[in-house]
Amino acid sequence: MTPTLDQMENLLRNLQNKQPLEESLSKIVREMDTTFDFQSMGIFLKVPDSEIFRLKIGRNISHTFSKTTIYTTGDQMISDLSKFTPLEIIPPGVYIMEHDYSHLLIDPLFYSDVLFGFVFIDREEGLFGEEAIRRFHTFSSLISLIVNIYHQKAEIDSHRDLIERTRVYNYKPFISRAELMLSLMRRYQRDLTVCVLKIDNYENLQRLVGKNKTGDIVQHIVNVLQHSMRGSDLVGRIYKDMFAILMPETTVKNCHALVERLQLQILNNKLMSNSILGWGIVQDSEEITSISQFIHMGEKAAFESARNNGIITDYHA
């Protein structure tokens, strides 16, 4: 049955209410349930901080299949979906689902170049018509937008919580404030140094010690930075595994002295037993035109530092 305009309007209005992701997806699946003639249907989503995709919600799928079936980034289906192109399979096909099917539709769930998961629907007999396939693509796009909204909300909440607790800026506000400081230091011909701190092999660290303990490590680093920096210094968590520290009126020599103290304080904690830190230092020079360039240079030096077991490294062009 084709959904009426009123039905779609009601669905969209309901999705605008504050509710858990599962509830929003359930409302979409209920609408799909009345729209398509199908055998089984399901939404698989990527498990946060992993390479695994698991069933989030489905129809006519057994408990055993939902609990034991996973896909990983190395699987052929995920590799094909990473091209962000819908898949349409008529047996014989390369993808095995719980039930034998006569027609299988799989759409990637994504935003920009990030794959969130996929949604599938199949028929036991016959084929989906052209109109049904178009409707399925529409629902898939809606699911992609909903999942992306929840991802963005989680990221915003995470950044807001970090900033409120520690006054550590995320990327954009850090860049904005740092550019202003760079302009002031150059106008008055004062020293300026930027240090980049990188947590080496962050993804492997999460797999080794778990997401919660990795969060404790980040919080420990933030605490040390906040208690050791001057009021004029700027601290930013510019990536999940990287911090930038802008130090006005600070020479490279003085920066080294401060970083050595920071390193000792950070590593003097049992949380850091599995961590390697990279430290890259960049001194202001005429060749640098922006804070982004500072960070790029500092990141290169920090990578080199991590490869040398955390030896503090100055950037050299």
C-alpha positions as CSV (number, residue, x, y, z in Angstrom):
1,M,0.0,0.0,0.0
2,T,1.4,3.4,-1.0
3,P,1.6,5.7,2.1
4,T,-0.6,8.8,1.7
5,L,0.7,12.3,2.1
6,D,-1.1,12.5,5.4
7,Q,0.6,9.3,6.6
8,M,4.1,10.6,5.6
9,E,3.4,14.0,7.2
10,N,2.4,12.3,10.5
11,L,5.5,10.1,10.4
12,L,7.8,13.0,9.9
13,R,6.1,15.0,12.6
14,N,6.4,12.1,15.0
15,L,10.1,11.8,14.2
16,Q,10.6,15.4,15.3
17,N,9.8,14.5,18.9
18,K,12.6,13.9,21.3
19,Q,12.9,10.2,21.7
20,P,15.5,7.4,21.7
21,L,16.9,6.3,18.3
22,E,15.2,2.9,18.7
23,E,11.8,4.5,19.0
24,S,12.3,6.6,15.9
25,L,13.5,3.6,13.8
26,S,10.5,1.6,15.1
27,K,8.1,4.2,13.8
28,I,9.8,4.1,10.4
29,V,9.7,0.3,10.3
30,R,6.1,0.3,11.2
31,E,5.3,2.5,8.3
32,M,7.4,0.3,6.0
33,D,5.6,-2.7,7.3
34,T,2.3,-1.4,5.9
35,T,3.9,-0.1,2.7
36,F,5.7,-3.2,1.3
37,D,4.8,-6.8,0.5
38,F,8.0,-8.5,1.8
39,Q,9.4,-11.6,3.5
40,S,11.8,-10.0,5.9
41,M,13.3,-6.6,6.6
42,G,16.0,-5.3,8.8
43,I,18.2,-2.3,9.8
44,F,21.9,-3.0,10.6
45,L,23.9,-0.3,12.3
46,K,27.6,0.1,13.0
47,V,28.5,-0.6,16.6
48,P,30.2,2.6,18.0
49,D,34.0,2.4,18.1
50,S,34.2,-0.9,16.3
51,E,34.3,-2.5,12.8
52,I,31.1,-4.5,13.5
53,F,27.5,-4.0,12.1
54,R,24.6,-5.6,14.1
55,L,20.9,-5.8,13.6
56,K,19.1,-2.9,15.3
57,I,15.6,-3.6,14.4
58,G,13.8,-6.0,12.0
59,R,10.7,-7.8,10.9
60,N,10.2,-11.6,10.4
61,I,13.8,-12.2,11.6
62,S,14.5,-14.9,14.2
63,H,16.1,-14.2,17.6
64,T,19.0,-16.5,16.7
65,F,19.7,-14.7,13.4
66,S,19.5,-11.2,15.1
67,K,21.8,-12.2,17.9
68,T,24.4,-14.2,16.0
69,T,24.6,-12.4,12.6
70,I,27.2,-9.7,12.3
71,Y,29.0,-8.0,9.4
72,T,32.4,-6.4,9.5
73,T,34.3,-3.9,7.3
74,G,36.1,-6.8,5.7
75,D,32.9,-8.5,4.4
76,Q,32.1,-8.3,0.7
77,M,28.6,-6.7,1.4
78,I,30.1,-3.9,3.6
79,S,32.8,-3.4,1.0
80,D,30.2,-3.0,-1.7
81,L,28.0,-0.8,0.4
82,S,31.0,1.5,1.1
83,K,30.6,2.7,-2.4
84,F,27.3,4.2,-1.2
85,T,25.3,2.6,-4.1
86,P,22.1,0.6,-3.5
87,L,22.4,-3.2,-4.1
88,E,19.7,-5.2,-5.9
89,I,20.1,-9.0,-6.0
90,I,18.1,-11.6,-7.9
91,P,19.4,-15.2,-7.2
92,P,21.9,-16.5,-7.7
93,G,23.5,-13.8,-5.6
94,V,26.5,-13.4,-3.4
95,Y,24.7,-12.3,-0.2
96,I,23.2,-14.9,2.2
97,M,20.3,-13.7,4.4
98,E,18.3,-15.7,6.9
99,H,15.6,-16.8,4.3
100,D,15.9,-17.8,0.7
101,Y,14.7,-15.0,-1.4
102,S,13.6,-14.2,-4.9
103,H,14.5,-10.5,-4.8
104,L,16.7,-8.6,-2.3
105,L,17.2,-4.9,-1.9
106,I,20.0,-3.4,0.3
107,D,20.5,0.3,0.7
108,P,23.5,1.8,2.5
109,L,22.8,4.2,5.4
110,F,25.2,7.0,5.2
111,Y,25.9,10.7,5.3
112,S,28.6,12.4,3.4
113,D,31.3,9.7,3.3
114,V,30.5,7.9,6.5
115,L,28.7,4.5,6.4
116,F,26.3,4.1,9.3
117,G,24.9,0.7,8.3
118,F,22.4,-0.7,5.9
119,V,18.7,-1.5,5.5
120,F,17.4,-4.6,3.6
121,I,14.1,-6.0,2.4
122,D,13.4,-9.2,0.5
123,R,10.6,-11.1,-1.1
124,E,10.0,-14.9,-1.0
125,E,8.4,-14.9,-4.4
126,G,8.3,-12.5,-7.3
127,L,10.0,-9.1,-7.7
128,F,9.6,-5.7,-6.2
129,G,8.1,-3.3,-8.7
130,E,9.8,-0.1,-9.8
131,E,7.5,2.1,-7.6
132,A,8.3,-0.1,-4.6
133,I,12.0,0.2,-5.2
134,R,11.7,4.0,-5.4
135,R,9.8,4.0,-2.1
136,F,12.4,1.8,-0.5
137,H,15.1,4.2,-1.5
138,T,13.1,7.1,0.0
139,F,12.7,5.3,3.3
140,S,16.4,4.5,3.3
141,S,17.3,8.1,2.9
142,L,15.0,9.0,5.7
143,I,16.6,6.4,8.0
144,S,20.1,7.7,7.0
145,L,19.1,11.3,8.0
146,I,17.6,10.1,11.3
147,V,20.7,8.1,12.3
148,N,23.0,11.0,11.3
149,I,21.0,13.4,13.5
150,Y,21.4,11.1,16.5
151,H,25.1,10.7,15.7
152,Q,25.5,14.5,15.5
153,K,23.6,15.0,18.7
154,A,25.8,12.5,20.6
155,E,28.9,14.2,19.3
156,I,27.6,17.7,20.3
157,D,26.6,16.4,23.7
158,S,30.1,14.9,24.1
159,H,31.8,18.1,23.1
160,R,29.5,20.3,25.3
161,D,30.2,18.0,28.3
162,L,34.0,18.2,27.7
163,I,34.0,22.0,27.4
164,E,31.7,22.6,30.4
165,R,33.8,20.3,32.6
166,T,37.3,21.3,31.4
167,R,37.1,24.4,29.3
168,V,39.0,22.4,26.6
169,Y,37.8,23.7,23.2
170,N,36.9,21.5,20.3
171,Y,38.3,22.1,16.8
172,K,36.3,25.1,15.5
173,P,36.3,27.3,18.6
174,F,40.0,26.5,19.2
175,I,40.9,27.5,15.7
176,S,38.9,30.8,16.0
177,R,40.5,31.8,19.3
178,A,44.0,30.6,18.2
179,E,43.9,32.7,15.0
180,L,43.1,35.8,17.1
181,M,46.0,35.1,19.4
182,L,48.3,34.5,16.4
183,S,47.4,37.9,15.0
184,L,48.0,39.6,18.4
185,M,51.4,38.0,19.0
186,R,52.6,39.0,15.5
187,R,51.3,42.5,15.8
188,Y,53.3,43.0,19.0
189,Q,56.2,40.8,17.8
190,R,55.9,38.3,20.6
191,D,57.0,34.7,20.7
192,L,54.4,32.0,20.0
193,T,54.7,28.2,20.1
194,V,52.2,25.5,19.4
195,C,52.5,22.0,20.8
196,V,50.5,19.0,19.4
197,L,50.0,16.0,21.7
198,K,48.9,12.8,20.0
199,I,47.7,9.6,21.6
200,D,49.4,6.9,19.4
201,N,47.3,4.1,17.9
202,Y,44.0,5.4,19.5
203,E,41.8,2.8,17.8
204,N,44.0,-0.1,18.9
205,L,44.0,1.4,22.4
206,Q,40.2,1.3,22.5
207,R,40.2,-2.3,21.4
208,L,42.8,-3.2,24.0
209,V,41.5,-1.4,27.1
210,G,37.9,-0.6,26.1
211,K,36.0,2.6,25.4
212,N,35.4,3.5,29.0
213,K,39.0,3.2,30.1
214,T,40.1,5.1,27.0
215,G,37.8,7.9,28.1
216,D,39.4,7.8,31.5
217,I,42.8,8.3,29.8
218,V,41.6,11.3,27.8
219,Q,40.1,12.8,31.0
220,H,43.4,12.3,32.8
221,I,45.3,14.1,30.1
222,V,42.8,16.9,30.1
223,N,43.1,17.3,33.9
224,V,46.9,17.5,33.7
225,L,46.7,20.1,30.9
226,Q,44.2,22.2,32.7
227,H,46.1,22.2,36.0
228,S,49.4,22.9,34.3
229,M,48.6,25.6,31.7
230,R,48.6,29.3,32.2
231,G,45.4,31.3,31.8
232,S,46.6,32.8,28.5
233,D,47.3,29.3,27.0
234,L,44.7,27.7,24.7
235,V,44.0,24.0,24.9
236,G,41.9,22.2,22.2
237,R,41.0,18.6,21.6
238,I,41.2,19.0,17.8
239,Y,40.7,15.3,17.0
240,K,39.6,12.3,19.2
241,D,43.3,11.3,19.6
242,M,44.9,14.7,19.5
243,F,45.3,17.9,21.5
244,A,46.8,21.3,20.5
245,I,48.2,23.7,23.0
246,L,48.9,27.3,21.9
247,M,51.4,29.1,24.2
248,P,51.7,32.9,23.6
249,E,54.9,34.6,24.7
250,T,56.6,31.3,24.9
251,T,59.9,30.3,23.3
252,V,60.7,26.8,22.1
253,K,63.1,26.3,25.0
254,N,60.4,27.2,27.5
255,C,57.9,25.1,25.7
256,H,60.2,22.1,25.9
257,A,60.5,22.6,29.7
258,L,56.8,22.8,30.1
259,V,56.1,19.7,27.9
260,E,58.7,17.7,29.8
261,R,56.7,18.4,33.0
262,L,53.4,17.6,31.3
263,Q,54.8,14.3,30.0
264,L,56.0,13.3,33.4
265,Q,52.7,14.1,35.1
266,I,50.6,12.4,32.4
267,L,52.7,9.2,32.3
268,N,52.8,9.0,36.1
269,N,49.5,7.2,36.2
270,K,48.7,3.5,35.8
271,L,46.1,4.3,33.2
272,M,48.9,5.2,30.8
273,S,50.7,1.8,31.0
274,N,49.5,0.9,27.4
275,S,49.8,4.3,25.9
276,I,52.4,6.1,23.9
277,L,52.2,9.8,23.5
278,G,53.7,11.9,20.7
279,W,54.8,15.5,21.3
280,G,55.3,17.9,18.4
281,I,56.5,21.5,18.9
282,V,56.2,24.2,16.3
283,Q,57.7,27.7,16.6
284,D,56.1,30.6,14.8
285,S,57.9,31.6,11.6
286,E,57.2,33.5,8.4
287,E,56.4,30.4,6.4
288,I,53.3,29.7,8.6
289,T,50.2,31.5,7.5
290,S,47.5,30.0,9.7
291,I,46.8,28.0,12.9
292,S,45.7,25.0,10.7
293,Q,49.3,25.0,9.2
294,F,50.7,25.1,12.8
295,I,48.6,22.0,13.6
296,H,49.6,20.2,10.5
297,M,53.3,20.7,11.2
298,G,52.8,19.8,14.8
299,E,51.0,16.6,13.9
300,K,53.9,15.6,11.6
301,A,56.3,16.1,14.5
302,A,54.0,14.3,16.9
303,F,53.8,11.3,14.6
304,E,57.6,11.2,14.5
305,S,57.7,11.6,18.3
306,A,55.4,8.6,18.8
307,R,57.6,6.5,16.5
308,N,60.6,7.4,18.7
309,N,58.8,6.3,21.9
310,G,57.6,9.8,22.9
311,I,60.8,11.9,22.5
312,I,59.7,15.5,22.2
313,T,60.2,16.5,18.6
314,D,60.5,20.0,17.0
315,Y,59.0,20.4,13.5
316,H,61.7,20.9,10.8
317,A,60.5,21.7,7.3
